[in-house]
Amino acid sequence: MNNTNFSFTSPGPIAASNFGRSLNMSEEEFKDWQQKTFVANSLMKRIGEVKDVANLASFLASNDAKNMTGSLCVTDSGFMVM
């Protein structure tokens, strides 16, 4: 074995204002839609940010996660448990 770890991230809803354009929404309309759709239905009452996923990926790539492999790590503000 070469001590290579394989772990995965599974991000939930992420605040990304440019995604609203693909739904033909203004930035304000998209933020309102995110609040009604995701924030209201998440355990933590927040929507994830890109840096939340980046922080998780950074952890998984670090030596702090040296005992993890084959793990699926969900970062979704508790959206899946609601």
MIVEXMI-12274 format. One record per atom (N, C-alpha, C, CB): residue number from 1; residue in one letter; x, y, z. Coordinates in nm, 2 decimals, decimal comma. Glycine has a CB too. Layout:
BEGIN
nr:rest:X:Y:Z
NUM:a:X:Y:Z
...
***
This chain:
BEGIN
nr:rest:X:Y:Z
1:m:0,08:-0,12:0,00
1:m:0,00:0,00:0,00
1:m:0,09:0,12:0,00
1:m:-0,10:0,00:0,12
2:n:0,04:0,23:-0,06
2:n:0,11:0,35:-0,07
2:n:0,06:0,46:0,02
2:n:0,12:0,40:-0,21
3:n:-0,03:0,42:0,11
3:n:-0,09:0,52:0,21
3:n:-0,17:0,63:0,14
3:n:0,02:0,58:0,30
4:t:-0,23:0,61:0,03
4:t:-0,31:0,71:-0,03
4:t:-0,45:0,70:0,02
4:t:-0,32:0,69:-0,19
5:n:-0,50:0,81:0,06
5:n:-0,64:0,82:0,12
5:n:-0,74:0,87:0,01
5:n:-0,65:0,91:0,24
6:f:-0,85:0,81:0,01
6:f:-0,96:0,85:-0,08
6:f:-1,08:0,88:0,00
6:f:-0,99:0,74:-0,18
7:s:-1,11:1,01:0,02
7:s:-1,23:1,05:0,09
7:s:-1,30:1,15:0,00
7:s:-1,20:1,11:0,23
8:f:-1,43:1,17:0,02
8:f:-1,51:1,25:-0,07
8:f:-1,59:1,36:0,01
8:f:-1,60:1,16:-0,15
9:t:-1,62:1,47:-0,06
9:t:-1,71:1,57:0,00
9:t:-1,84:1,56:-0,07
9:t:-1,65:1,71:-0,01
10:s:-1,95:1,58:0,00
10:s:-2,08:1,59:-0,05
10:s:-2,14:1,72:-0,01
10:s:-2,16:1,46:-0,01
11:p:-2,12:1,83:-0,08
11:p:-2,18:1,95:-0,04
11:p:-2,33:1,96:-0,06
11:p:-2,11:2,07:-0,10
12:g:-2,40:2,03:0,03
12:g:-2,54:2,06:0,01
12:g:-2,55:2,19:-0,06
12:g:-2,61:2,06:0,14
13:p:-2,66:2,26:-0,04
13:p:-2,68:2,39:-0,10
13:p:-2,57:2,49:-0,07
13:p:-2,82:2,45:-0,07
14:i:-2,52:2,56:-0,17
14:i:-2,41:2,65:-0,15
14:i:-2,46:2,79:-0,20
14:i:-2,28:2,61:-0,22
15:a:-2,43:2,89:-0,12
15:a:-2,46:3,03:-0,17
15:a:-2,36:3,07:-0,28
15:a:-2,44:3,13:-0,05
16:a:-2,42:3,08:-0,40
16:a:-2,34:3,11:-0,52
16:a:-2,43:3,20:-0,60
16:a:-2,29:2,99:-0,60
17:s:-2,41:3,33:-0,60
17:s:-2,51:3,42:-0,66
17:s:-2,51:3,40:-0,82
17:s:-2,47:3,56:-0,63
18:n:-2,40:3,35:-0,88
18:n:-2,40:3,34:-1,02
18:n:-2,50:3,22:-1,07
18:n:-2,26:3,31:-1,07
19:f:-2,53:3,13:-0,98
19:f:-2,62:3,02:-1,01
19:f:-2,76:3,08:-1,05
19:f:-2,63:2,92:-0,90
20:g:-2,80:3,18:-0,98
20:g:-2,93:3,24:-1,01
20:g:-2,95:3,28:-1,15
20:g:-2,95:3,36:-0,92
21:r:-2,85:3,32:-1,22
21:r:-2,86:3,36:-1,36
21:r:-2,90:3,25:-1,44
21:r:-2,72:3,41:-1,41
22:s:-2,86:3,13:-1,41
22:s:-2,91:3,01:-1,49
22:s:-3,06:2,99:-1,47
22:s:-2,83:2,89:-1,46
23:l:-3,11:3,04:-1,36
23:l:-3,26:3,03:-1,34
23:l:-3,33:3,15:-1,38
23:l:-3,28:3,00:-1,19
24:n:-3,26:3,24:-1,45
24:n:-3,32:3,37:-1,49
24:n:-3,37:3,45:-1,38
24:n:-3,43:3,35:-1,59
25:m:-3,30:3,45:-1,27
25:m:-3,34:3,53:-1,15
25:m:-3,23:3,64:-1,12
25:m:-3,35:3,44:-1,02
26:s:-3,28:3,75:-1,07
26:s:-3,18:3,85:-1,03
26:s:-3,11:3,80:-0,91
26:s:-3,25:3,99:-1,00
27:e:-3,01:3,87:-0,87
27:e:-2,93:3,83:-0,75
27:e:-3,02:3,83:-0,62
27:e:-2,81:3,92:-0,73
28:e:-3,11:3,94:-0,62
28:e:-3,20:3,95:-0,50
28:e:-3,30:3,84:-0,50
28:e:-3,26:4,09:-0,50
29:e:-3,36:3,81:-0,62
29:e:-3,46:3,71:-0,63
29:e:-3,40:3,57:-0,59
29:e:-3,52:3,70:-0,77
30:f:-3,28:3,55:-0,63
30:f:-3,21:3,42:-0,60
30:f:-3,19:3,41:-0,45
30:f:-3,08:3,41:-0,68
31:k:-3,14:3,52:-0,39
31:k:-3,12:3,52:-0,24
31:k:-3,25:3,49:-0,17
31:k:-3,06:3,65:-0,19
32:d:-3,36:3,55:-0,21
32:d:-3,49:3,52:-0,15
32:d:-3,53:3,38:-0,17
32:d:-3,60:3,61:-0,21
33:w:-3,51:3,32:-0,29
33:w:-3,54:3,18:-0,32
33:w:-3,46:3,09:-0,23
33:w:-3,52:3,15:-0,47
34:q:-3,33:3,12:-0,22
34:q:-3,24:3,04:-0,13
34:q:-3,29:3,04:0,01
34:q:-3,09:3,09:-0,14
35:q:-3,33:3,15:0,06
35:q:-3,38:3,16:0,20
35:q:-3,50:3,08:0,22
35:q:-3,41:3,31:0,23
36:k:-3,60:3,08:0,13
36:k:-3,72:3,01:0,14
36:k:-3,70:2,86:0,12
36:k:-3,82:3,06:0,04
37:t:-3,61:2,83:0,03
37:t:-3,59:2,69:-0,01
37:t:-3,50:2,61:0,08
37:t:-3,55:2,68:-0,15
38:f:-3,38:2,67:0,11
38:f:-3,28:2,60:0,18
38:f:-3,26:2,64:0,32
38:f:-3,15:2,62:0,10
39:v:-3,25:2,77:0,35
39:v:-3,22:2,81:0,48
39:v:-3,34:2,77:0,58
39:v:-3,20:2,96:0,49
40:a:-3,46:2,79:0,53
40:a:-3,57:2,76:0,62
40:a:-3,58:2,61:0,64
40:a:-3,70:2,81:0,55
41:n:-3,52:2,53:0,56
41:n:-3,53:2,38:0,57
41:n:-3,40:2,32:0,61
41:n:-3,58:2,32:0,44
42:s:-3,31:2,39:0,67
42:s:-3,19:2,33:0,72
42:s:-3,18:2,34:0,87
42:s:-3,06:2,40:0,66
43:l:-3,12:2,24:0,93
43:l:-3,11:2,23:1,08
43:l:-3,04:2,35:1,14
43:l:-3,04:2,11:1,12
44:m:-2,94:2,40:1,07
44:m:-2,86:2,51:1,12
44:m:-2,91:2,65:1,08
44:m:-2,71:2,49:1,08
45:k:-3,01:2,65:1,00
45:k:-3,08:2,78:0,95
45:k:-2,97:2,87:0,88
45:k:-3,14:2,85:1,06
46:r:-2,89:2,81:0,80
46:r:-2,79:2,88:0,72
46:r:-2,77:2,80:0,59
46:r:-2,66:2,91:0,80
47:i:-2,71:2,87:0,49
47:i:-2,67:2,80:0,37
47:i:-2,52:2,80:0,36
47:i:-2,73:2,88:0,24
48:g:-2,46:2,70:0,31
48:g:-2,32:2,69:0,31
48:g:-2,26:2,79:0,21
48:g:-2,28:2,55:0,27
49:e:-2,13:2,81:0,24
49:e:-2,05:2,90:0,15
49:e:-1,94:2,81:0,09
49:e:-1,99:3,02:0,23
50:v:-1,89:2,86:-0,02
50:v:-1,79:2,79:-0,10
50:v:-1,67:2,76:0,00
50:v:-1,74:2,88:-0,22
51:k:-1,64:2,85:0,09
51:k:-1,52:2,83:0,18
51:k:-1,55:2,72:0,27
51:k:-1,49:2,96:0,26
52:d:-1,68:2,69:0,30
52:d:-1,71:2,57:0,39
52:d:-1,66:2,44:0,32
52:d:-1,86:2,57:0,42
53:v:-1,69:2,43:0,20
53:v:-1,65:2,31:0,12
53:v:-1,50:2,31:0,11
53:v:-1,72:2,31:-0,02
54:a:-1,44:2,42:0,08
54:a:-1,29:2,43:0,06
54:a:-1,22:2,39:0,19
54:a:-1,25:2,57:0,02
55:n:-1,28:2,43:0,31
55:n:-1,22:2,40:0,44
55:n:-1,22:2,25:0,46
55:n:-1,29:2,47:0,55
56:l:-1,34:2,19:0,43
56:l:-1,35:2,04:0,44
56:l:-1,25:1,97:0,35
56:l:-1,49:2,00:0,41
57:a:-1,24:2,01:0,23
57:a:-1,15:1,95:0,13
57:a:-1,00:1,97:0,18
57:a:-1,16:2,01:-0,01
58:s:-0,97:2,08:0,24
58:s:-0,84:2,11:0,29
58:s:-0,81:2,01:0,41
58:s:-0,83:2,25:0,34
59:f:-0,91:2,00:0,49
59:f:-0,89:1,90:0,61
59:f:-0,86:1,76:0,55
59:f:-1,01:1,90:0,70
60:l:-0,95:1,72:0,46
60:l:-0,93:1,58:0,41
60:l:-0,80:1,56:0,34
60:l:-1,04:1,55:0,31
61:a:-0,74:1,67:0,28
61:a:-0,61:1,65:0,22
61:a:-0,49:1,67:0,32
61:a:-0,60:1,76:0,11
62:s:-0,52:1,71:0,44
62:s:-0,42:1,73:0,54
62:s:-0,38:1,61:0,61
62:s:-0,46:1,84:0,63
63:n:-0,27:1,62:0,69
63:n:-0,23:1,51:0,77
63:n:-0,32:1,48:0,89
63:n:-0,09:1,54:0,82
64:d:-0,41:1,58:0,92
64:d:-0,51:1,56:1,03
64:d:-0,61:1,45:0,99
64:d:-0,58:1,69:1,05
65:a:-0,62:1,42:0,86
65:a:-0,72:1,32:0,82
65:a:-0,64:1,19:0,78
65:a:-0,80:1,37:0,71
66:k:-0,52:1,17:0,83
66:k:-0,44:1,06:0,79
66:k:-0,50:0,92:0,82
66:k:-0,31:1,07:0,86
67:n:-0,60:0,92:0,92
67:n:-0,66:0,79:0,95
67:n:-0,80:0,77:0,88
67:n:-0,68:0,78:1,10
68:m:-0,83:0,86:0,79
68:m:-0,96:0,85:0,72
68:m:-0,93:0,81:0,57
68:m:-1,03:0,99:0,72
69:t:-1,01:0,72:0,53
69:t:-1,01:0,68:0,39
69:t:-1,15:0,62:0,35
69:t:-0,89:0,58:0,35
70:g:-1,19:0,64:0,23
70:g:-1,32:0,58:0,19
70:g:-1,44:0,65:0,26
70:g:-1,33:0,44:0,22
71:s:-1,42:0,77:0,31
71:s:-1,52:0,84:0,38
71:s:-1,60:0,94:0,29
71:s:-1,47:0,92:0,50
72:l:-1,73:0,95:0,31
72:l:-1,81:1,05:0,24
72:l:-1,84:1,15:0,35
72:l:-1,93:0,99:0,17
73:c:-1,80:1,27:0,33
73:c:-1,82:1,38:0,43
73:c:-1,92:1,48:0,38
73:c:-1,68:1,45:0,47
74:v:-2,03:1,49:0,45
74:v:-2,14:1,58:0,40
74:v:-2,12:1,71:0,47
74:v:-2,28:1,51:0,44
75:t:-2,13:1,82:0,40
75:t:-2,13:1,95:0,45
75:t:-2,26:2,02:0,39
75:t:-2,00:2,03:0,42
76:d:-2,37:2,02:0,47
76:d:-2,49:2,08:0,42
76:d:-2,58:2,15:0,52
76:d:-2,57:1,96:0,36
77:s:-2,52:2,20:0,62
77:s:-2,59:2,28:0,73
77:s:-2,71:2,20:0,79
77:s:-2,64:2,41:0,67
78:g:-2,70:2,07:0,78
78:g:-2,81:1,99:0,84
78:g:-2,93:1,98:0,75
78:g:-2,85:2,05:0,97
79:f:-2,91:2,01:0,62
79:f:-3,02:2,00:0,52
79:f:-3,08:1,86:0,51
79:f:-2,98:2,05:0,39
80:m:-2,99:1,76:0,51
80:m:-3,04:1,62:0,48
80:m:-3,11:1,56:0,60
80:m:-2,92:1,53:0,45
81:v:-3,09:1,61:0,72
81:v:-3,16:1,55:0,84
81:v:-3,29:1,62:0,87
81:v:-3,07:1,57:0,96
82:m:-3,33:1,72:0,79
82:m:-3,46:1,78:0,81
82:m:-3,57:1,71:0,74
82:m:-3,46:1,93:0,77
***
